[in-house]
């Protein structure tokens, strides 16, 4: 898992059938030795400016009953520091 910030949305008029209905976001990750921007599937309602937790690889592609062709999935939205209890 990595932490990143949502920096935008991606729209694709043509895409693999398994991606139909899935929201795609651009996420800038906070890992300097890896590519800085990922395309991640969002099913939890993240938006631009949100800090998110992203899982990659097999866990990302197996979140549905049938595997989908993705390698990054947003699995959490990180609460701002000032909201911690």
C-alpha distances in whole Angstrom, upper triangle without the diagonal:
4,7,10,13,15,18,20,21,21,24,25,29,28,25,25,26,23,21,24,24,20,19,18,16,16,13,13,10,11,11,14,14,13,14,14,14,13,14,12,14,15,16,16,18,16,19,19,19,16,13,10,7,5,4,7,10,12,10,10,14,15,15,18,21,22,19,19,18,15,12,9,10,10,9,10,13,13,17,19,20,23,22,21,24
4,7,10,13,15,18,19,20,23,25,28,28,25,25,27,24,22,25,24,21,19,17,15,14,10,10,7,7,7,11,12,11,12,11,12,11,13,12,14,15,17,17,18,15,17,17,16,14,11,8,6,5,7,8,12,15,13,12,16,18,17,21,24,24,21,20,19,16,13,10,10,10,10,11,12,12,15,17,18,21,21,20,23
4,7,10,13,16,17,19,23,25,28,29,26,26,28,25,23,26,24,21,19,17,14,13,9,9,6,6,8,12,14,12,13,11,12,11,13,12,14,14,17,15,16,13,14,14,13,10,7,6,5,6,9,11,15,18,16,15,18,20,19,22,26,26,24,22,21,18,15,12,12,10,10,9,10,9,12,13,14,18,18,17,21
4,7,9,12,14,16,20,22,26,26,24,25,27,25,22,24,23,19,17,14,11,10,6,5,4,5,8,11,14,12,12,9,9,9,11,11,13,13,16,15,15,12,12,11,10,8,6,5,7,7,11,12,16,19,17,15,19,21,20,23,27,27,24,22,21,17,15,12,12,10,11,11,10,10,13,13,15,18,19,19,22
4,6,9,12,15,18,21,24,26,24,25,27,25,22,24,22,19,16,14,10,8,5,5,6,8,11,14,16,15,14,10,9,10,12,11,13,13,16,15,14,10,9,8,6,6,4,6,9,10,13,15,19,22,20,18,21,23,21,24,28,28,26,23,22,19,17,13,13,11,13,11,10,10,12,12,14,17,18,19,22
4,6,8,11,15,18,21,22,21,23,24,23,19,21,19,16,12,10,7,6,4,6,9,11,14,16,19,17,15,12,9,10,10,9,11,10,14,13,11,8,6,5,5,6,7,7,10,11,14,16,19,22,20,17,20,22,20,23,26,26,24,21,21,17,16,13,12,10,13,12,10,11,14,14,17,19,19,21,24
4,7,10,14,17,20,22,21,23,25,24,20,22,20,17,14,11,8,6,6,7,10,13,15,17,19,17,15,11,9,10,10,11,13,13,16,16,14,11,8,5,6,8,10,11,14,14,17,18,21,24,23,20,22,25,23,25,29,29,26,23,22,19,18,15,15,13,16,16,14,15,17,17,19,21,22,24,27
4,7,10,13,17,19,18,21,23,22,18,19,17,15,11,9,6,5,7,9,13,16,18,20,22,19,16,14,10,11,10,11,12,12,15,15,13,10,8,6,8,10,12,13,16,15,18,19,22,24,23,20,21,24,23,24,28,27,25,22,21,18,18,15,15,14,17,17,15,17,19,19,22,24,24,26,29
4,7,10,13,15,15,17,19,18,15,15,14,12,8,6,4,6,9,12,15,18,20,22,24,21,18,16,12,11,9,10,10,10,13,14,12,10,8,8,11,12,14,14,16,15,18,18,21,23,22,18,19,22,21,22,25,24,23,19,18,16,17,14,14,13,17,17,16,18,21,21,25,26,26,28,31
4,7,10,12,12,14,16,16,12,13,13,11,8,5,6,7,10,13,16,20,22,23,24,21,17,16,12,11,8,9,10,11,14,16,14,13,12,12,15,16,17,17,18,17,18,18,20,22,22,18,18,21,20,21,24,23,21,17,16,14,15,14,14,14,18,19,19,21,24,25,28,30,29,31,34
4,7,9,10,13,14,15,11,11,11,10,8,7,9,11,14,17,20,24,25,26,27,24,21,20,16,14,11,12,12,13,15,17,16,15,14,14,18,19,21,20,21,19,21,21,22,24,23,20,19,22,21,21,24,23,21,17,16,15,17,16,16,17,20,22,21,24,26,28,31,33,32,34,37
4,5,6,10,12,13,10,10,11,10,10,9,11,13,16,19,22,25,27,28,28,25,21,21,17,15,12,13,13,14,17,19,18,18,18,18,21,22,23,22,23,21,22,21,21,23,23,19,19,21,21,20,23,21,20,16,14,14,17,17,17,18,22,24,24,27,29,31,34,36,35,37,40
4,7,10,11,14,11,10,11,12,12,12,15,16,20,23,25,29,30,32,32,28,25,25,21,19,16,17,16,17,19,22,21,21,20,21,24,25,27,25,27,24,25,24,24,25,26,22,21,23,23,22,24,22,21,17,16,17,20,20,20,21,25,27,27,30,32,34,37,39,38,40,43
4,7,9,11,10,9,12,12,13,13,16,18,21,24,26,30,30,32,31,28,25,25,21,19,16,17,16,18,19,23,22,23,22,23,26,27,28,26,27,24,25,23,23,24,24,21,19,22,22,21,23,20,19,15,14,15,18,19,20,22,25,27,28,31,34,35,39,41,40,41,44
4,6,8,7,7,10,10,12,11,15,16,19,22,24,28,28,30,29,25,23,23,20,17,13,14,13,16,17,21,21,21,21,22,26,25,26,24,24,21,21,20,19,20,21,18,16,18,18,17,19,17,15,12,10,12,15,16,17,19,22,25,26,29,32,34,37,39,38,39,42
4,6,6,7,11,11,13,13,16,18,20,23,25,28,28,30,29,26,23,24,21,18,14,15,13,16,17,21,22,22,23,24,27,27,27,25,24,21,20,18,18,18,19,16,13,16,16,15,16,13,12,9,8,10,14,15,16,19,22,25,26,30,33,35,38,40,39,40,42
4,5,6,9,10,13,14,18,20,23,26,27,31,31,33,32,29,26,27,24,20,17,16,14,17,17,20,21,23,24,26,29,28,29,26,25,22,22,20,19,19,19,17,14,15,16,13,15,12,12,9,9,12,16,17,17,20,22,25,27,30,33,36,39,41,39,40,42
4,6,9,9,12,13,16,19,21,24,25,28,28,31,30,27,25,25,22,19,15,14,12,14,14,18,19,20,22,24,27,26,26,23,22,19,18,17,16,15,16,13,10,12,12,10,11,9,8,5,7,9,13,14,14,17,19,22,24,27,30,33,36,38,36,37,39
4,6,6,8,9,13,15,18,21,22,26,26,29,28,25,23,23,19,16,12,11,9,11,12,15,16,17,19,21,24,22,23,20,20,17,17,16,16,16,16,13,11,13,12,11,13,11,10,7,8,8,12,13,12,15,17,20,21,25,28,30,33,36,34,35,37
4,6,9,10,14,17,20,23,25,28,29,32,32,28,26,25,22,19,15,14,11,13,12,16,16,18,19,21,24,24,25,22,23,20,20,19,20,19,19,16,14,16,15,13,15,13,13,10,11,12,16,16,15,17,19,21,23,26,29,31,35,37,35,36,38
4,7,10,13,17,19,23,24,28,29,31,32,28,26,25,22,19,15,14,10,11,10,13,13,15,17,19,22,21,23,21,21,19,20,20,20,20,19,16,15,16,14,13,15,15,15,12,13,13,17,16,14,15,17,19,20,24,26,29,32,34,32,33,35
4,6,10,13,15,19,20,24,25,28,28,25,23,22,18,15,12,10,6,7,7,11,11,13,14,16,19,18,19,17,17,15,16,16,17,17,16,13,12,14,12,12,15,14,13,10,12,11,13,12,11,12,14,16,17,21,23,26,29,31,29,30,33
4,7,10,12,16,18,21,23,26,27,23,21,20,16,13,10,8,6,5,7,10,9,10,11,13,16,15,17,15,16,14,16,16,18,19,18,14,14,16,14,14,18,17,16,13,14,12,14,12,10,10,13,15,15,19,21,23,26,28,27,28,31
4,7,10,13,15,19,20,22,23,20,17,16,13,10,6,6,5,6,9,11,11,10,11,12,15,14,15,14,15,13,14,14,16,18,17,13,14,16,15,16,19,18,17,13,13,10,12,10,9,10,13,15,15,18,21,23,26,28,27,28,31
4,6,10,12,16,18,20,21,18,15,14,10,8,6,5,6,7,10,12,10,9,8,8,11,11,12,11,13,11,14,14,17,19,18,14,16,18,17,18,22,21,19,16,15,12,13,10,10,9,13,14,13,16,19,20,23,25,24,26,29
4,7,10,13,15,16,18,15,12,10,6,6,5,6,9,10,14,15,13,11,10,9,11,11,12,11,13,11,14,14,17,19,19,15,17,20,19,21,25,24,21,18,17,13,13,10,11,11,14,15,14,16,19,20,23,25,25,26,30
4,6,10,12,14,15,13,11,8,5,5,6,7,10,10,14,14,14,10,10,9,10,9,9,8,10,9,12,12,16,19,18,15,17,20,19,21,25,24,22,19,18,14,13,10,10,9,13,13,12,14,17,17,20,22,22,23,27
4,7,9,10,13,11,9,5,4,6,9,10,13,14,18,18,17,13,13,11,10,11,10,10,11,10,13,14,17,20,20,17,20,23,22,25,28,28,25,22,20,17,15,12,13,12,15,15,14,14,17,17,19,22,23,23,27
4,6,8,10,8,8,5,6,7,10,11,14,15,18,18,18,15,15,13,12,12,10,9,9,9,11,12,15,19,18,16,19,21,21,24,28,27,24,22,20,17,14,11,13,12,14,14,14,13,17,17,18,22,22,22,26
4,6,9,9,10,7,9,11,14,14,18,18,21,20,20,17,17,16,14,13,10,10,11,11,13,14,17,21,20,18,21,24,23,27,30,30,27,25,24,20,17,14,15,14,16,15,15,14,16,16,17,20,21,21,25
4,6,6,8,7,10,11,15,15,19,20,23,23,23,20,20,19,17,17,14,13,12,12,13,13,16,20,19,18,21,24,24,27,30,30,27,25,23,20,16,14,16,16,17,17,17,16,20,20,20,24,24,24,27
4,6,8,7,11,13,17,18,22,23,26,26,26,23,23,21,19,19,16,16,16,15,17,16,19,22,22,21,24,27,27,30,33,33,29,28,25,22,19,17,19,19,21,21,21,20,22,22,22,26,27,27,30
4,7,8,12,13,17,19,22,24,27,27,28,25,25,23,22,22,19,19,18,16,17,16,17,21,22,21,23,26,27,30,33,32,28,27,24,21,18,17,20,20,22,22,23,22,25,25,25,29,30,29,33
4,6,9,10,14,15,19,21,24,25,25,22,23,21,21,20,18,17,16,14,14,13,14,18,19,18,20,23,24,27,30,29,25,23,21,18,14,14,17,17,20,20,21,21,24,25,25,29,30,29,33
4,6,7,11,13,17,19,23,24,24,21,21,19,19,19,17,16,16,14,15,13,15,19,19,18,19,23,23,26,29,28,24,22,19,16,13,13,16,17,19,20,21,21,25,25,26,29,30,30,34
4,7,10,13,16,18,21,22,22,18,18,16,16,16,14,14,14,13,15,14,16,20,20,18,20,24,24,27,30,29,25,23,20,17,15,13,15,16,18,19,19,19,22,22,23,26,27,27,31
4,7,9,13,15,19,19,19,16,15,14,14,15,14,13,14,12,14,13,15,19,19,16,18,22,22,24,27,26,23,20,18,15,13,11,13,13,17,17,17,18,21,21,23,26,27,27,31
4,6,10,12,16,17,17,14,15,14,15,14,14,12,12,9,11,10,12,16,16,13,14,18,18,20,24,22,19,16,14,11,9,7,10,11,14,15,16,17,21,22,24,27,27,27,31
4,7,10,13,15,15,13,13,13,15,15,15,13,13,10,12,11,13,15,15,12,13,16,16,18,21,20,17,14,12,9,8,7,9,10,14,15,16,18,21,23,25,28,28,28,32
4,6,10,12,12,11,12,13,14,13,13,10,10,8,9,9,11,13,13,9,11,14,13,15,19,18,15,12,11,8,8,5,5,6,10,12,13,16,19,21,24,26,25,26,29
4,7,9,10,10,12,14,16,14,15,12,12,9,10,10,12,14,12,9,10,12,11,12,16,15,13,10,10,8,9,6,5,6,9,12,13,16,19,22,25,27,26,26,29
4,6,6,7,9,12,14,12,13,10,11,9,11,13,15,16,14,11,12,14,11,13,17,17,16,13,14,11,12,9,6,5,8,9,10,14,17,19,22,24,23,24,26
4,6,8,11,14,16,14,15,12,12,12,13,15,17,17,14,11,13,13,10,11,15,16,15,13,15,13,14,12,8,7,8,10,11,15,17,20,23,25,23,24,26
4,6,10,13,15,12,13,10,11,12,13,16,18,19,16,14,16,16,13,14,18,19,18,17,19,16,17,14,10,7,7,7,8,12,14,17,20,22,19,20,22
4,6,10,12,10,12,11,13,13,16,18,21,22,19,16,18,19,16,17,21,22,21,19,20,18,18,15,12,9,10,9,9,12,14,16,19,21,19,20,23
4,7,9,6,9,8,10,11,14,17,20,21,19,16,18,20,17,19,23,23,22,20,20,17,17,14,11,8,10,8,7,10,12,13,17,19,17,19,22
4,6,6,9,9,13,14,17,19,22,24,22,19,21,23,20,22,26,26,25,22,22,19,19,16,14,11,13,12,9,12,13,14,17,19,18,20,23
4,6,9,10,14,15,18,20,23,25,24,21,23,25,23,25,28,29,27,24,23,20,20,17,15,13,15,14,11,13,14,14,17,19,19,21,24
4,7,9,13,15,18,20,24,26,24,22,24,26,24,27,30,31,29,26,26,22,21,18,17,14,16,14,10,11,12,11,14,16,16,18,22
4,6,10,12,16,18,22,24,22,19,22,24,22,24,28,28,27,24,24,21,20,16,14,11,12,10,7,7,9,9,12,14,14,16,19
4,7,10,13,16,20,22,20,18,21,23,21,24,27,28,26,24,24,20,19,15,13,10,11,9,6,5,8,8,11,14,13,14,18
4,6,10,13,17,19,16,14,18,19,17,20,24,25,22,21,21,17,15,12,10,7,7,6,4,5,9,11,13,16,15,16,19
4,7,10,14,16,13,12,15,17,15,18,22,23,20,19,19,16,14,10,8,6,6,5,6,7,11,13,15,18,17,17,20
4,7,10,12,10,9,12,14,13,16,20,20,17,16,16,12,10,6,5,4,6,7,9,11,14,17,19,22,21,20,23
4,7,9,7,6,10,11,11,14,17,18,15,14,14,11,8,6,5,7,7,9,12,14,17,20,22,25,24,23,25
4,7,6,5,8,10,11,14,17,17,13,13,12,8,5,4,6,9,10,13,16,17,21,23,25,28,27,26,29
4,6,6,7,9,11,14,16,15,11,11,10,8,5,7,9,12,13,16,19,21,25,27,28,32,31,30,32
4,5,5,6,9,12,13,12,9,10,10,9,7,9,10,13,14,17,20,22,26,29,30,34,32,31,33
4,6,5,7,10,12,12,10,11,12,10,8,9,8,11,10,14,17,19,23,26,27,31,29,28,30
4,6,6,9,12,12,9,9,9,7,6,5,5,8,9,13,16,18,22,24,26,30,28,27,30
4,6,8,10,9,6,5,6,5,6,8,8,11,12,16,19,22,25,28,30,33,31,31,33
4,5,7,7,5,7,9,9,10,11,10,13,13,16,20,23,26,29,31,34,32,31,33
4,7,8,7,8,11,10,11,11,9,11,10,14,17,20,23,26,29,31,29,28,30
4,5,6,7,11,11,13,13,12,14,13,17,20,23,26,29,32,34,32,31,33
4,7,9,13,14,16,17,15,17,17,20,23,26,29,33,35,37,35,34,36
4,6,10,12,14,16,15,18,18,22,25,28,31,34,37,39,37,36,38
4,7,9,11,13,13,16,16,20,23,26,30,32,35,38,36,35,37
4,6,9,11,11,14,16,19,22,25,28,31,34,36,35,35,37
4,7,10,11,15,17,20,23,25,29,31,34,37,35,35,38
4,6,8,11,14,17,19,22,25,28,30,33,32,32,35
4,7,10,13,16,18,20,24,26,28,31,30,30,33
4,7,9,12,14,17,20,22,25,28,27,27,29
4,6,9,12,14,18,20,23,26,24,24,27
4,6,8,11,14,17,19,22,21,21,23
4,7,10,13,16,19,21,19,19,21
4,6,9,13,15,17,15,15,18
4,6,9,12,15,13,13,16
4,6,9,11,10,10,13
4,6,8,6,7,11
4,6,6,7,11
4,6,6,9
4,6,8
4,6
4
